[in-house]
Amino acid sequence: MKNLVSISIMLIVLLLFVFFNWDWIMQLRSQDVTEFTENVEELGYGVLLITIPLMMIQNIITLFPILILIMLHFMSFGMIQGFLFSFIGTTLGTILCFWLARSMGEKWVNRFWAKKEKKFSKILHLISSYGVLMIVLLRSIPIMPSNLISISAAVSPMEMKPYLISTVVGNISMIWLLSLLSSFLWIEGNLYTSYLIGYLLFSVTIVGFYGIRFYRRLKPQVNDHSS
């Protein structure tokens, strides 16, 4: 009962926020960045009171490309702060989506399953089989809606701690990649080369770390089958 009340309050707050910022959402859907940069100059850091909640909503309900807000943060606040604000918004959204899905109960999950059965079953199987590694990979390559990944993780046996770790690593990779793709809008001088090399080193490190862990986990199973 307590969970139901908390969820109801949360959803009402989100709906009110969407209602009062619908103009912003429509501009995001039309991918109009110019108007946003003008608003940022007027609002300064106060714009984060809008962009971070919008990022959280985007990670629960897919309304617009998350790339637009990431670009806006980098263009308005520079590389370090832009990265930090984007990371805060996306991570809070994925945690909230996971919590909502896990708190909703079996009836809601069954309804969701009926609508998304094909996509949902594939992701659920991958997450159940490969856990943290799969969430890192799915979030690193932003071709699948974030909410679908979060909900799949919520109904899998995965606990909160490994979900948080994989989400943090995956979101860092995703923001880094998307900011690279839009770097022509915000990057200056020779910074692009260093930024690209940094991402490649980060990717190799993550792939190597989780690849070794996956191999070690798989090795006993291979030995059992061969014997």
N, C-alpha and C positions, 0 to 999 in steps of 0.2 A: 504493500500500500504506500509506504514511504517513497519507494522508487517511482511509483506511478505519479505521485504528486510532484516530485522533483522533475520528472520528465515533462509533465504538463506545463509546469512553470517555465522550464527551459524552452520548450517549443513556442509558447506564447511570446516570450521575450524575443526569440529569433524571428517570429512572424511580424512582430511590431517593428523590429529593426529593418526587415526587408521592406515593409510598407512605407516607412518614413524615408528610406533611401532608394526607392524604386528608380528614380531618375539616374542615380549612379549605376545601378544594375543594368539599366537599359543601355547606357553608354558603354559599359563593359561588354555587353553582348554584341554591340556594334563595333567593338574594338577601337573606340575613339580615345586614344591616349592623350591627344593634344589638349583637350578640355580639362583632363585630369591634372596635367602638369600646371596649368594656369590656376586651378583650384588649390593645388599644393602650395604654390607661392603665397597665396592669401592665407591659408590655414597653418602653414608650417608643420610642426610636429603634431598639431591637433588633427591632421588628416589621418593619423594612425588610429584614431578613435573610430574611423570609418573603415579604413582598408584592412586592418587586422580582423575585426569582426566579419567583414565580407569574405576574407580568406577562410575563416572558420566555417562560414555558411557554405562556401564553395566546396569544402571538403565533406560536407554532409549532403548537400543537394547541388548537383552540377547545374549551374546557371550560366556560366561564362568561362572562357579560357583563363586558367590561373596564371598563364604567362603574362597577361596584361598587367596584373597587380605586381608581379615580380619586376617587370620592366619599369613600372611606375616607381617602385621603391628604389631601384638602382639609379634611375634617372634623377630622382629627387634628393636622395640622401647619400649617394656614392656607393662604392663597392662594399665596404665593411658594414655600415649601418643598413644599407639596402639588403644585404645578405641576412643580417641579424633579424630585421623586422619581418622579412619573408619567411625565415625559419620559424619564428615565434608563431606567426599566423597559421602556417600550414600544419605545424606540429600540434598546436592547441586544437585545430579542427579535426585532425585524425584521432586524437585522444578522445575528444568529445563524441565523435561518430562511433568509435569502438564502444565507449561506455553506454551510449544510447542503445546500440544494437544488442549489447549483452544484457541490458536492463529491461528491454521491451518484452521479453518472454517468448515462449515457443509459438504462440498464435501469430504474432507479428512476423517471426522468422519464416513460418510456413507460408504466409501470404507473400512475403518477399520472394521466397523460393519459387512459388508458382509463376511469378512474373519473369524471373530472371534465371530460370532453371538451367538452361544450357551454359551460359557464361558462369553462373554461380557455382555449378557443380565442378567445372574444370578448375576454377581458382581454388575452391575449397579443397579439392584433391591435392593440388600442388602445395598449398600451405600446410595441409595435414601431413604430407609426405616430406617436404623439405624445410618447413618452418621458417626460421629467421632468414635464411638464405633467399627464399622465394620472395618474402616481403621486401627485402632490400632490393632485389632485382626488379620487382614490379613497380616499386616507387621510383627507382633510379631512371627507368625508361618510361616516361609519362604517356603511355599509349592506352592506359586503362583508367577509368574513373577512380579517384581516390576513395570515394565512399564504398565502392564495390569491394575494394581491397580490405578496407577497415571492417566491413560487415562480415566478409568471409573469414577474417581472422577472429572476429568476435564469436562466431558460431563454431569455430574449430576448437580443439582442445588447448590451444595456445594460451599461456598465462600472460598476465599484464607486463611483467618485467621484460621477457624476450620480445614482446610486441613493441614496447617502448624503444628498446635498443635498436631493433630493426627499422622502426619508423624514423628514428633520429638519423641513422646512417643513410637510409633511403631518401629522406627529405633533403639532407645536405647534398647528396649526389644529384637529385632532381633540380634543385634550385641552381646549383653550379652549372649544370648542363643547359638549362633554359636561359640563364643569364649569359652564358657563352653564345647561344644562338641569337640573342638580342644585343650582343655587345656593341654592335655598330652604332647603337643609339646612345650609349652612356660611357663607353670606354675611351680613354685618351692615350695618345702616345704609344709607347712600346709595351704597355701593360698587358695587352692581349696575349702576347706570347707567354709571358710569365703565368698569367691566369690559366691559359690552356695547358701548359706543362704541369701546373699544380693539380689541375683536374685529372690529367692522365696518370700522375703519380698516385693520387688518391684512389683512382679506379683500380689501378694495378694492385695497390696494397689491399683494398677491400676484396677484390677477386681472389688474390692469393690467400688471404686469411681465411675466408669462408670456403675456398676451394680445398684447402688443406684439411679444414674441419670436416667437410663433407666426405673427403676421401678416407679419413680416419674412421668415420662412422660407417662408411660403406665397406671397408676392407674386411671386417669380421664376418659380414654377411656373405661376401664372395668366398672367403675361406671355408665357411660352413657348407656352402653349396658344393665347392670343389671336393671337400672331404666326404 
